[in-house]
């Protein structure tokens, strides 16, 4: 008889050992997660769909483990997948009415790799529609609630994935990060989230939002869990020309030089977030690490730069949803009216807002004034990182300027919502990797965390320092 599995205390290593030593099977583990999902998901709304064949998947994995076909660290591990990553034969909607009932015709590269590793796919998680938002309130299927406080958001756009891991509805999860969409919900929910180097993980089979920013990454309870999933999904892919294998050799220092951009931390940061950040810095100093004040002169413009470039790419990428080839279709008196009716009915308010902003900045007479200047500024922000990394090994900031806010609190103020991305968007603009690590709680018990940023393909630096912060 299998032992009773304590999901709260479980991590990837202990789950893998439990399966390997026969204390429980992949089926037992999957059954425990399904039971937890059944009781908790109605409150959290982390999953949009739980797959009906989870136990069949687990039985097949158990057979393969028994026969010696599967033995890796992810064999038999239950995982949740954000609803914009294609799994062949499954519904994928990007949490939008536009793609309601759309069936994926192929596997995303990350899914192929996870299948080969023997994971069990529990279901698809809730998100902001087409990954546009920082709270999962823009989902066509209602917001995901924070497991630490059901009145608060789980963050976004990968709020369902973060909520599933934090609420013990999955051991690990995949999300996507365009401007902070893995790291910010990880911070709000008190889990670990990685945005890899741009190009470290294939984007093939991921519904595009802003192609020069989007990146797939893992969320987990520990840095080690996140590292294990990243090790499986990373690497070059012939179907994604932006993907590459790292040729960078990273030497892990015994003590880190850690950059702190003091000028960038002065305004709009919650007092408890700042206090937690200062405490973390003192702990790092006590451990022998060197704290170095650095200057990132163009980071104050990062948010404005991001929201110009990202909306421009949104406008271009979402033009394909026209009611002709796939997805929702509303018939009008002619093709033009078909477009208007389909896109009017299929897209939510935030998606429409970003399409309009992007179309505006790309339009004749405004392209040079906005888009070209933002592109030039992006290069300056990349240069700021390059200069900083000549002096330091990593840079740390808070992950988000506030703890999780209440559902509906920022709904009528898009600018206030966008400001939640202030610390996360620079890494996407430069394509560098960043890791969100939980480092404490505020007085009401809401998680707080810090973000570590490293040079391109410096994920091992993030994991090394991240594990130390955990300990």
ChimeraX attribute file (.defattr): number of C-alpha atoms within 10 A of each C-alpha:
attribute: neighborCount
match mode: 1-to-1
recipient: residues
	/A:1	6
	/A:2	11
	/A:3	11
	/A:4	11
	/A:5	17
	/A:6	10
	/A:7	17
	/A:8	13
	/A:9	10
	/A:10	15
	/A:11	17
	/A:12	22
	/A:13	13
	/A:14	11
	/A:15	25
	/A:16	22
	/A:17	13
	/A:18	19
	/A:19	20
	/A:20	20
	/A:21	9
	/A:22	13
	/A:23	15
	/A:24	19
	/A:25	23
	/A:26	29
	/A:27	23
	/A:28	21
	/A:29	25
	/A:30	24
	/A:31	17
	/A:32	18
	/A:33	20
	/A:34	21
	/A:35	11
	/A:36	16
	/A:37	23
	/A:38	12
	/A:39	11
	/A:40	17
	/A:41	20
	/A:42	10
	/A:43	14
	/A:44	23
	/A:45	22
	/A:46	35
	/A:47	26
	/A:48	21
	/A:49	16
	/A:50	17
	/A:51	16
	/A:52	10
	/A:53	13
	/A:54	18
	/A:55	20
	/A:56	12
	/A:57	21
	/A:58	26
	/A:59	19
	/A:60	16
	/A:61	25
	/A:62	22
	/A:63	13
	/A:64	16
	/A:65	20
	/A:66	13
	/A:67	10
	/A:68	9
	/A:69	13
	/A:70	18
	/A:71	16
	/A:72	15
	/A:73	20
	/A:74	24
	/A:75	26
	/A:76	32
	/A:77	27
	/A:78	29
	/A:79	28
	/A:80	29
	/A:81	27
	/A:82	31
	/A:83	33
	/A:84	28
	/A:85	27
	/A:86	27
	/A:87	24
	/A:88	16
	/A:89	12
	/A:90	18
	/A:91	20
	/A:92	25
	/A:93	28
	/A:94	29
	/A:95	26
	/A:96	25
	/A:97	20
	/A:98	26
	/A:99	20
	/A:100	16
	/A:101	13
	/A:102	17
	/A:103	17
	/A:104	17
	/A:105	13
	/A:106	14
	/A:107	19
	/A:108	22
	/A:109	24
	/A:110	27
	/A:111	22
	/A:112	14
	/A:113	15
	/A:114	20
	/A:115	16
	/A:116	14
	/A:117	21
	/A:118	25
	/A:119	23
	/A:120	28
	/A:121	26
	/A:122	27
	/A:123	24
	/A:124	31
	/A:125	30
	/A:126	36
	/A:127	42
	/A:128	32
	/A:129	29
	/A:130	26
	/A:131	33
	/A:132	26
	/A:133	26
	/A:134	27
	/A:135	35
	/A:136	31
	/A:137	28
	/A:138	25
	/A:139	25
	/A:140	21
	/A:141	17
	/A:142	16
	/A:143	26
	/A:144	35
	/A:145	27
	/A:146	33
	/A:147	25
	/A:148	20
	/A:149	17
	/A:150	14
	/A:151	14
	/A:152	22
	/A:153	30
	/A:154	40
	/A:155	37
	/A:156	36
	/A:157	34
	/A:158	38
	/A:159	36
	/A:160	36
	/A:161	38
	/A:162	45
	/A:163	35
	/A:164	33
	/A:165	26
	/A:166	26
	/A:167	22
	/A:168	21
	/A:169	31
	/A:170	29
	/A:171	25
	/A:172	28
	/A:173	31
	/A:174	30
	/A:175	32
	/A:176	34
	/A:177	27
	/A:178	26
	/A:179	32
	/A:180	33
	/A:181	35
	/A:182	34
	/A:183	38
	/A:184	36
	/A:185	34
	/A:186	36
	/A:187	30
	/A:188	32
	/A:189	31
	/A:190	29
	/A:191	27
	/A:192	31
	/A:193	34
	/A:194	34
	/A:195	34
	/A:196	28
	/A:197	27
	/A:198	25
	/A:199	27
	/A:200	27
	/A:201	27
	/A:202	25
	/A:203	25
	/A:204	22
	/A:205	21
	/A:206	23
	/A:207	22
	/A:208	22
	/A:209	24
	/A:210	22
	/A:211	17
	/A:212	18
	/A:213	23
	/A:214	25
	/A:215	29
	/A:216	29
	/A:217	26
	/A:218	29
	/A:219	36
	/A:220	30
	/A:221	27
	/A:222	20
	/A:223	25
	/A:224	18
	/A:225	20
	/A:226	24
	/A:227	19
	/A:228	16
	/A:229	23
	/A:230	23
	/A:231	10
	/A:232	17
	/A:233	22
	/A:234	23
	/A:235	16
	/A:236	17
	/A:237	19
	/A:238	11
	/A:239	13
	/A:240	15
	/A:241	12
	/A:242	17
	/A:243	20
	/A:244	18
	/A:245	13
	/A:246	15
	/A:247	7
	/A:248	9
	/A:249	9
	/A:250	12
	/A:251	9
	/A:252	14
	/A:253	12
	/A:254	9
	/A:255	14
	/A:256	20
	/A:257	18
	/A:258	26
	/A:259	23
	/A:260	21
	/A:261	19
	/A:262	13
	/A:263	14
	/A:264	17
	/A:265	15
	/A:266	9
	/A:267	8
	/A:268	11
	/A:269	16
	/A:270	12
	/A:271	12
	/A:272	16
	/A:273	23
	/A:274	19
	/A:275	12
	/A:276	19
	/A:277	22
	/A:278	14
	/A:279	14
	/A:280	19
	/A:281	19
	/A:282	14
	/A:283	13
	/A:284	19
	/A:285	15
	/A:286	10
	/A:287	12
	/A:288	13
	/A:289	17
	/A:290	16
	/A:291	18
	/A:292	15
	/A:293	15
	/A:294	20
	/A:295	17
	/A:296	18
	/A:297	13
	/A:298	18
	/A:299	24
	/A:300	15
	/A:301	15
	/A:302	23
	/A:303	20
	/A:304	16
	/A:305	23
	/A:306	24
	/A:307	17
	/A:308	22
	/A:309	24
	/A:310	24
	/A:311	26
	/A:312	25
	/A:313	21
	/A:314	24
	/A:315	24
	/A:316	16
	/A:317	16
	/A:318	18
	/A:319	11
	/A:320	11
	/A:321	19
	/A:322	22
	/A:323	20
	/A:324	14
	/A:325	9
	/A:326	13
	/A:327	19
	/A:328	22
	/A:329	20
	/A:330	17
	/A:331	14
	/A:332	13
	/A:333	7
	/A:334	8
	/A:335	13
	/A:336	12
	/A:337	13
	/A:338	18
	/A:339	20
	/A:340	16
	/A:341	18
	/A:342	22
	/A:343	22
	/A:344	14
	/A:345	14
	/A:346	23
	/A:347	22
	/A:348	19
	/A:349	10
	/A:350	18
	/A:351	23
	/A:352	16
	/A:353	14
	/A:354	20
	/A:355	21
	/A:356	15
	/A:357	19
	/A:358	22
	/A:359	18
	/A:360	19
	/A:361	21
	/A:362	22
	/A:363	14
	/A:364	9
	/A:365	10
	/A:366	13
	/A:367	16
	/A:368	14
	/A:369	11
	/A:370	18
	/A:371	22
	/A:372	16
	/A:373	14
	/A:374	21
	/A:375	16
	/A:376	11
	/A:377	20
	/A:378	23
	/A:379	13
	/A:380	19
	/A:381	23
	/A:382	20
	/A:383	15
	/A:384	18
	/A:385	24
	/A:386	14
	/A:387	14
	/A:388	21
	/A:389	19
	/A:390	9
	/A:391	14
	/A:392	20
	/A:393	20
	/A:394	22
	/A:395	24
	/A:396	22
	/A:397	24
	/A:398	27
	/A:399	31
	/A:400	28
	/A:401	25
	/A:402	21
	/A:403	26
	/A:404	25
	/A:405	19
	/A:406	17
	/A:407	20
	/A:408	14
	/A:409	12
	/A:410	15
	/A:411	14
	/A:412	9
	/A:413	10
	/A:414	12
	/A:415	10
	/A:416	12
	/A:417	16
	/A:418	16
	/A:419	16
	/A:420	24
	/A:421	23
	/A:422	25
	/A:423	26
	/A:424	30
	/A:425	24
	/A:426	27
	/A:427	27
	/A:428	26
	/A:429	26
	/A:430	23
	/A:431	23
	/A:432	22
	/A:433	24
	/A:434	32
	/A:435	29
	/A:436	34
	/A:437	31
	/A:438	24
	/A:439	21
	/A:440	18
	/A:441	16
	/A:442	14
	/A:443	8
	/A:444	8
	/A:445	11
	/A:446	20
	/A:447	21
	/A:448	30
	/A:449	30
	/A:450	26
	/A:451	27
	/A:452	24
	/A:453	28
	/A:454	25
	/A:455	25
	/A:456	21
	/A:457	22
	/A:458	23
	/A:459	24
	/A:460	15
	/A:461	22
	/A:462	28
	/A:463	21
	/A:464	16
	/A:465	22
	/A:466	23
	/A:467	13
	/A:468	12
	/A:469	16
	/A:470	12
	/A:471	6
